[in-house]
Amino acid sequence: QLQLVESGGGVVQPGGSLRLSCTASGSALDIYAVAWFRQGPGKEREGISCISASGLSTNYKLTVSGRFTISRDNSKNTVTLQMTSLKPEDTAVYFCAASPHFYALRDMEPAEFDFWGLGTQVIVSS
C-alpha cells in the first residue's frame, strides 16, 4: 500500500520561497502520477499541479504557473514542489496525492486520486 508523507511547510513572508517534498513508502512511486492539492481556510481543496509517472508531463493551475515548479526523483520516491514569489493567498494546507493516471488540470478532482498524505501547512504572512 502506497503511503505518502509531505514535508517542508512553514511560515514565510510574501515574496519568499518554500520547497515541499512528498515522499512515498510501501510501494514504488514511479508508476503513479502525483499531484499537489491545497486547501485554504474556508475553501475547497483544489488541484494546483500534477506530474506524470515518468516526469515528462506537468501541468499547473494558472494562479501558480510561473511561480511553482513540480519535479520528481523516482530513484528517491520523491516529488517536490518548489514555490517562489509566495503570496498571502497561497496560505493553505498542501497535500500530495497519487493516481495511476495523469490528469489534465480541468479533470484533476480529489476523488480521482487514490492515495493521500496528511498535508503540510504553508502560511504566507508578514
C-alpha positions in Angstrom: 0.0 0.0 0.0 1.4 3.3 -1.1 1.9 5.8 1.7 2.7 9.5 1.2 4.2 12.0 3.6 4.6 15.7 2.9 7.2 17.9 4.4 8.7 21.4 4.0 5.8 23.6 5.1 6.2 26.6 7.3 5.8 30.3 7.7 7.3 32.6 5.1 7.0 36.3 4.2 5.3 37.4 1.0 7.8 37.1 -1.8 9.6 34.2 -0.1 10.1 30.6 -1.2 9.5 27.2 0.2 10.2 23.7 -1.1 7.7 21.0 -0.3 8.5 17.3 -0.6 6.3 14.3 -1.0 8.0 11.1 0.0 6.5 7.7 -0.7 6.9 4.4 1.0 5.3 1.0 0.8 5.4 0.9 -3.0 7.3 2.4 -5.8 6.1 5.8 -6.8 7.2 5.6 -10.4 4.0 4.0 -11.6 1.9 6.9 -10.3 1.2 10.4 -11.4 1.5 12.7 -8.4 -0.4 15.9 -7.8 -0.3 18.7 -5.3 -3.6 20.0 -3.9 -4.1 22.7 -1.4 -6.9 23.8 0.9 -7.0 27.3 2.2 -9.1 28.5 5.2 -12.8 28.1 4.3 -12.0 26.9 0.8 -12.4 23.7 -1.1 -9.5 21.5 -1.9 -8.0 22.5 -5.3 -5.5 20.8 -7.5 -2.6 23.1 -8.4 -0.1 20.9 -10.2 0.4 17.4 -11.5 3.4 15.4 -12.8 3.2 12.2 -14.8 4.8 9.0 -13.7 7.7 9.5 -16.0 8.1 13.2 -15.1 7.8 14.1 -18.8 4.4 15.9 -18.4 3.4 18.5 -16.0 0.5 20.9 -15.5 -0.1 23.9 -13.3 -3.1 25.9 -12.2 -2.9 29.4 -13.7 -2.6 31.1 -10.4 0.7 29.3 -9.6 2.1 28.9 -13.1 5.5 30.6 -13.4 5.9 30.6 -9.6 5.7 26.9 -8.7 7.7 24.0 -10.2 6.9 20.4 -9.8 9.5 17.7 -10.2 10.2 14.2 -9.2 13.1 11.8 -8.5 11.8 8.3 -8.9 15.1 6.9 -7.6 14.3 8.6 -4.3 10.5 8.0 -4.4 10.0 11.7 -4.0 8.1 14.5 -5.7 9.0 18.1 -5.0 7.0 21.4 -5.3 9.3 24.4 -5.4 7.3 27.5 -4.6 8.6 31.0 -5.2 7.2 34.5 -5.1 4.7 33.3 -2.5 1.6 35.4 -1.8 -0.7 35.5 1.2 -3.4 33.8 -0.9 -1.0 30.8 -1.2 -1.7 30.1 2.5 -3.1 26.6 2.8 -2.6 23.1 3.8 -0.8 21.4 0.9 -1.4 17.7 0.1 0.3 15.4 -2.3 -1.8 12.6 -3.9 -1.1 9.8 -6.3 -3.1 8.2 -9.1 -2.3 5.6 -11.8 -3.5 8.2 -14.3 -2.2 11.6 -15.3 -5.0 14.2 -15.5 -5.4 17.5 -17.3 -5.9 20.2 -14.7 -9.6 20.6 -15.5 -10.1 16.9 -14.7 -7.9 16.9 -11.6 -10.5 16.2 -8.9 -9.6 14.9 -5.4 -11.8 11.8 -6.0 -9.6 10.7 -8.9 -6.6 10.2 -6.6 -6.3 7.0 -4.6 -3.5 7.8 -2.1 -3.0 10.9 0.0 -0.7 12.4 2.5 -1.8 14.2 5.6 -0.7 17.6 4.4 1.8 20.2 5.4 0.8 23.8 6.4 2.1 26.8 4.5 1.5 30.2 5.9 2.5 33.3 3.9 2.3 36.4 6.1 4.3 39.4 7.0 
